[in-house]
Amino acid sequence: MGRFIVGLIVGIVVGVLAMTINPDLPQELRVRLAALTAQVMRSAGETAEELGDAAEDATDEAGPPATTEPPANAEPPATAPATPTEPRQPE
């Protein structure tokens, strides 16, 4: 907890000193952050397009889907009987 408070105080002091040295700093930071955000969004879009193309290529190479018939040695699913085999005795 003490390190956090010391870091917070140091950060505030450095921020105040930076603002006194360069009063246009907030505007410059805003412009740089906007440019960085645009660059990240652009690269994310390009990556998504490349992944989509790779998925389409993989689908094309895989060919048509396999048939969904069960294997020949598969057991039929167990079903419950429609009516009980023994009548229920009252207690």
C-alpha angles and dihedrals in degrees: 000000000000093000090052093053092046090049091048092051092046090049092051092048092049091047092051091048091049091050092051092049095045115019091184092060097108091053092047091049091049091052093047092048091050091051092047091049091051091050092050092048091049093050091046090054092049091049091050091051092050091049091049091051091048091050091050091049091050091049092050092049093048092062127207118346118270119254117268097222114134117248117268094246096049117122117236114253115267115249130194117246115259093229130023115257095223124043115242115252118221113241 
